[in-house]
Amino acid sequence: MSKRILYVEDNFHNKRLVRKILTAKGYTVLEAEDGHTGVELAMSEMPDLILMDINIPGLDGIEATRMIKSFRETADIPVIALTANAMRGDRERFLAAGCDNYLPKPISTSDLLSVVKSYLGE
């Protein structure tokens, strides 16, 4: 059974790119366009990994991550922040919110696959 990755992202082009990269490597990609839907899918689908955009509508990625990490059932699911926010202190802010790692946009295919594989034990 392929590993399931939840990608919380509102940008069509980013979703298409990440989906293409991950499905080509055999992963199943679940998608949510906002933080509330991301939290709901995390709870109902229990993915192996979550890729979380920070700047999403409604509940932003930081708050969505905090919620996901606050539930016993989903607390251990790794959350990787994917965001264009690359200002000084952003990485620390994302990690403090519960993200397990951070990748800046634009996304490097090799960096994305390397981080995904490391968190999925591959």
C-alpha positions as CSV (number, residue, x, y, z in Angstrom):
1,M,0.0,0.0,0.0
2,S,1.4,3.4,-0.9
3,K,2.1,6.0,1.7
4,R,-0.5,8.7,1.9
5,I,0.4,12.4,2.0
6,L,-2.0,15.2,2.7
7,Y,-1.1,18.4,0.9
8,V,-2.9,21.5,2.3
9,E,-2.5,24.2,-0.4
10,D,-4.8,26.7,-2.1
11,N,-2.7,27.4,-5.2
12,F,-3.7,25.3,-8.2
13,H,-0.2,25.3,-9.8
14,N,1.6,24.4,-6.6
15,K,-0.9,21.5,-6.0
16,R,-0.4,20.2,-9.6
17,L,3.4,20.3,-9.3
18,V,3.6,18.6,-5.9
19,R,0.9,16.0,-6.9
20,K,2.9,15.2,-10.1
21,I,6.2,14.8,-8.2
22,L,4.7,12.6,-5.5
23,T,2.4,10.4,-7.6
24,A,5.3,9.7,-10.0
25,K,7.1,8.2,-7.0
26,G,4.1,6.1,-6.0
27,Y,2.7,8.2,-3.2
28,T,-1.1,8.8,-2.8
29,V,-1.8,12.5,-2.5
30,L,-4.8,13.8,-0.6
31,E,-5.6,17.5,-1.0
32,A,-7.2,20.3,1.0
33,E,-7.6,23.9,-0.1
34,D,-7.8,25.5,3.4
35,G,-6.9,24.9,7.0
36,H,-10.2,23.7,8.2
37,T,-10.5,21.0,5.5
38,G,-6.9,20.1,6.2
39,V,-7.6,19.4,9.8
40,E,-10.7,17.5,9.0
41,L,-8.9,15.3,6.4
42,A,-6.0,14.7,8.8
43,M,-8.4,13.4,11.4
44,S,-10.5,11.3,9.0
45,E,-7.8,10.0,6.7
46,M,-4.8,9.7,9.1
47,P,-2.2,10.3,6.4
48,D,1.4,9.3,6.8
49,L,2.7,12.8,6.3
50,I,1.3,16.3,5.9
51,L,2.6,19.1,3.6
52,M,1.2,22.4,4.9
53,D,1.2,25.7,3.1
54,I,1.3,28.5,5.7
55,N,-0.7,31.2,3.8
56,I,-4.0,29.5,3.1
57,P,-7.6,30.8,3.4
58,G,-9.5,30.8,6.7
59,L,-7.5,28.9,9.3
60,D,-3.9,29.5,8.3
61,G,-1.2,26.8,8.2
62,I,0.2,27.6,11.6
63,E,-3.2,27.3,13.4
64,A,-4.1,24.2,11.4
65,T,-0.8,22.6,12.4
66,R,-1.4,23.5,16.0
67,M,-4.8,21.9,15.9
68,I,-3.5,18.8,14.2
69,K,-0.7,18.4,16.8
70,S,-3.1,19.0,19.7
71,F,-5.2,15.9,19.0
72,R,-3.8,12.6,20.3
73,E,-4.7,10.7,17.2
74,T,-2.8,13.0,14.8
75,A,-0.1,14.5,17.1
76,D,2.6,12.1,15.7
77,I,1.9,12.8,12.0
78,P,4.9,14.7,10.6
79,V,3.9,18.2,9.3
80,I,6.3,19.9,6.8
81,A,5.7,23.6,6.1
82,L,5.9,24.5,2.5
83,T,5.8,28.3,2.1
84,A,7.1,31.3,0.3
85,N,7.6,32.9,3.7
86,A,11.4,32.9,3.9
87,M,12.0,35.9,6.3
88,R,14.3,35.7,9.2
89,G,12.6,33.9,12.1
90,D,9.9,32.2,9.9
91,R,11.5,28.7,10.2
92,E,11.6,29.0,14.0
93,R,8.0,30.2,14.1
94,F,6.8,27.3,12.0
95,L,8.7,24.8,14.2
96,A,7.4,26.4,17.3
97,A,3.8,25.9,15.9
98,G,4.5,22.2,15.7
99,C,5.8,21.8,12.1
100,D,8.5,19.1,12.0
101,N,10.4,20.7,9.1
102,Y,10.2,23.6,6.6
103,L,10.8,23.8,2.9
104,P,10.8,27.2,1.1
105,K,9.0,27.8,-2.2
106,P,9.7,27.5,-5.0
107,I,9.9,23.9,-4.2
108,S,13.0,21.9,-5.3
109,T,12.0,18.4,-6.5
110,S,15.0,16.8,-5.0
111,D,14.6,18.6,-1.6
112,L,10.9,17.7,-1.5
113,L,11.6,14.0,-2.2
114,S,14.5,13.9,0.2
115,V,12.4,15.3,3.1
116,V,9.4,13.2,2.3
117,K,11.5,10.0,2.2
118,S,13.3,10.9,5.4
119,Y,10.0,11.3,7.3
120,L,8.4,8.2,5.8
121,G,11.4,6.1,6.7
122,E,12.4,5.3,3.1
